[in-house]
Amino acid sequence: MNGSELLKSGRVMLVLDPVPGQSGIHILYEKTKQLMNPLPGEEVWAVFYNNNLSRLKVLHIDVTGVDLLTRRLNHGRFQILNLVSSF
């Protein structure tokens, strides 16, 4: 499976409001359901970040269940591009 096949049927959303670093899979799942309202069986990716941009959390929902991936930086910050102003 290559990267282009990964997102053929799903939606991806960057949540622009930071979430507390201790937010777990249940809190992020509820927030994703409120924001994206996924249909049963729909593949959804929601990307969250914390206040100081040192941690990213990616919530993935599909027919098999829910996954939470976390990436933490020891030094530096993630950069969030302002893509909204481009449209």
C-alpha positions in Angstrom: 0.0 0.0 0.0 1.4 3.4 -0.9 0.6 6.8 0.6 -1.9 7.7 -2.1 -4.0 4.6 -1.4 -4.0 5.4 2.3 -6.4 8.4 2.0 -8.5 7.5 -1.1 -11.7 7.1 0.8 -11.2 9.2 4.0 -11.3 12.7 5.3 -8.5 14.5 7.1 -9.0 17.5 9.4 -6.5 19.6 11.2 -8.2 20.8 14.4 -7.0 24.4 14.9 -7.8 24.6 18.6 -5.0 23.2 20.8 -5.9 20.3 23.1 -4.4 19.6 26.5 -1.4 17.2 26.3 -3.1 14.7 28.6 -6.1 14.3 26.2 -6.6 10.6 25.5 -8.3 8.5 22.9 -11.8 8.9 24.4 -11.7 12.7 24.6 -10.3 13.1 21.1 -12.8 10.6 19.7 -15.7 12.6 21.2 -14.3 15.8 19.8 -13.8 14.3 16.4 -17.4 13.0 16.3 -18.6 16.5 17.2 -16.5 18.3 14.6 -16.6 15.8 11.7 -19.8 13.8 12.3 -18.3 10.7 10.5 -20.7 8.3 8.8 -20.6 4.6 9.9 -17.7 2.9 8.1 -16.2 6.2 6.9 -12.5 6.6 7.3 -11.5 9.8 9.2 -8.2 11.3 10.3 -8.2 14.1 12.8 -4.9 15.9 13.7 -4.6 17.6 17.1 -1.7 19.5 18.7 -1.0 20.9 22.2 -0.6 24.5 23.3 3.2 24.7 22.8 3.2 22.7 19.6 5.5 20.1 21.0 3.1 17.2 20.6 0.8 16.0 17.7 -1.9 13.4 18.1 -3.6 11.8 15.1 -6.9 10.0 15.6 -7.8 7.5 12.9 -11.3 6.0 12.7 -12.3 3.3 10.2 -14.4 0.1 10.1 -11.9 -1.8 12.2 -11.8 0.7 15.1 -10.0 3.7 16.4 -6.3 4.4 16.6 -4.4 7.2 18.3 -0.9 8.0 17.1 1.3 10.4 19.1 4.5 12.3 18.2 6.4 14.3 20.7 9.3 16.6 20.0 12.1 16.8 22.6 13.4 20.0 21.0 11.6 22.6 18.8 8.0 22.9 17.8 5.8 21.6 15.0 4.9 24.3 12.5 1.2 24.7 11.6 0.8 26.2 8.2 -2.1 28.7 7.7 -3.8 27.0 4.7 -7.1 28.7 5.3 -6.0 32.0 4.0 -4.9 30.4 0.7 -8.5 29.7 -0.3 
